[in-house]
Amino acid sequence: MKLPFWSSDLFESTEGFALVTKDVSLTYFELNHMVSEYAAHLAKFDLKNQVAFLPMKMNIFSVVRYLACLRESIVPLLLPSDLDESLMQNLYEVYKPALSFGLDGLYDTELHSMRAPNVALPKNLAILLNTSGSTGSAKLVKLSHYNLHQNAKAICDYLKIDSRDKAHCSLPLSYSYGLSVLNTHLQAGACVYLSDLTPFSENYYDELIGENITSMSGVPFFYQMLFRTGFFEKDIPSLKVMTQAGGKLGDNLVRKFSEYAGLHNIKFFVMYGQTEATARISYVPPEMLDHKIGSIGIPIPGGKLRLSSDGELIYSGPNVMMGYAESNADLFNAEESQIGSLSTGDLARADADGYYYITGRLKRFVKLAGSRYGLDEIETFLEDEFEISCVVAGKDDKLMIFLEATTLVDNLIVTKLQDKFLINRSFIKVLSVDQLVRKANGKKDYASYRDKYSGN
Amino acid sequence: MEDRIRAQFVECFGISADIVVDELEYASIPQWDSVAHMSLIVGLEDEFDIMIETDDVIDMSSFKKAKEIVNNYL
């Protein structure tokens, strides 16, 4: 476990399959060969410590490119493959990447002559992730090689991933949780099955059974889908581990899945994390789950949790990001690397056994079906697009839009958000008000909206 | 009945009624993703006051199938 999951030496000493899709199976030997060849190809462009835009699809090519970037010290911004074009354009203008990877095959790449003038990024900067993927947020999380390696090792440790495991991954690889499934299984010499299917797909359960899947991972919405498609009447003999993160799963469903897991000899992990901590922050040990329903658990190995004087959850550990970037210049700040301590923006309490419970949220974002959406970005977009005043607030799986005195049709707003940010309309509620709540200085009073509509 | 089902498709996916034809399939348009599928199921249950069973949740993979399935509950 000393070598990081992208290293050629680690691949060379690992047997068995690394990546499988419905079309292709690659052993560690074969994948290593592809990555080495691709890294040699990239090396010709002389892109060390420069930014590249990398859309991540659920395929082998995306993984080969990602690993080749890590080996060549090219810094990829991992993007959803279905990102709206104008949002992509906006990111281009802010970060001026030296290279962008296209979606038409492995060698579809475009070198940009307009690359950022500053030469080299800090050497320890490994990858960039959006704080909010679907809105193409220009606010990025900077993660180091150390962050990636340390978080992968800690997760392997508590999930006890070993080389016989085969994970079913249907979470986007541009999303820190999905990426962590990939990273950890490579770190452990295990196998990852990349799939586009959801529980609503006809062949979903056949795929799990036919491929002898040992673990599956998902956000709360994924578990709701499993519930609705009769998961509890099914038996997947090879399944050993289920993990859940990306927001709070309702207590009732936690109980139901915990009970099913107990009957089928499966370990069910309820977990908590943030992109700012590479992926994972805490987990509930499965044997404690029935006693700790609603908890985010205890810190992962190597990490620490505490509460600030005003009740905010503070995490520290080797997986805490190098910092944020909101402009190209921010990518060059080396001095703040390894800040070590992260204010999560979540309010929490701890019980006598040291288990933490989230009680509210300070930061202006909501999670819709597990994806994070920045409320300010949506608000600014709507105000610009429709020339209105509005407040965007809400809680998980509910986006509330308060419009001030306008004749605008609700449906127009909902459809626009759906087209632009791929937000499902069932999550959106538009309310007209005479006046938005403002503070004495005229600024919008977000706290009043937060107190009314956020929380769990 | 067909019109009431079509109305749910229009409402849940935010698409125009003229593309809701028999051949319209799950995941064939970006609007019919897994989240929209869930809200479609709930929408149809409310509209017709039925409880759609787990197998049918997966089988409802086209507009044509949706009509057949809902019909079985009425």
Contacts between the chains, C-beta under 8 A, distances in Angstrom:
chain1	res1	chain2	res2	distance
A	82	B	30	7.4
A	198	B	34	4.3
A	199	B	34	7.7
A	199	B	58	7.7
A	200	B	26	6.6
A	200	B	34	5.2
A	200	B	37	5.0
A	200	B	38	7.9
A	200	B	57	6.9
A	200	B	58	6.0
A	201	B	26	7.6
A	201	B	27	7.5
A	201	B	58	7.6
A	202	B	58	6.0
A	202	B	59	7.7
A	202	B	61	6.2
A	204	B	58	7.6
A	221	B	34	7.5
A	221	B	35	6.7
A	221	B	38	7.6
A	224	B	38	6.9
A	225	B	34	6.2
A	225	B	38	6.8
A	228	B	38	6.8
A	228	B	41	6.9
A	228	B	54	6.5
A	228	B	57	5.2
A	229	B	54	5.5
A	229	B	57	5.3
A	229	B	58	5.4
A	230	B	53	7.9
A	230	B	54	3.0
A	230	B	55	6.5
A	230	B	57	7.7
A	233	B	54	7.1
A	369	B	34	8.0
A	369	B	35	4.9
A	414	B	14	6.8
A	415	B	14	5.4
A	418	B	14	5.3
A	418	B	31	7.2
A	422	B	30	7.1
A	424	B	33	7.2
A	424	B	35	4.1
A	424	B	36	5.6
A	424	B	39	6.9
A	425	B	12	7.4
A	425	B	13	7.9
A	425	B	14	5.0
A	425	B	36	8.0
A	425	B	39	8.0
A	426	B	12	6.7
A	426	B	35	7.0
A	426	B	36	7.3
A	426	B	38	7.9
A	426	B	39	3.8
A	427	B	35	7.8
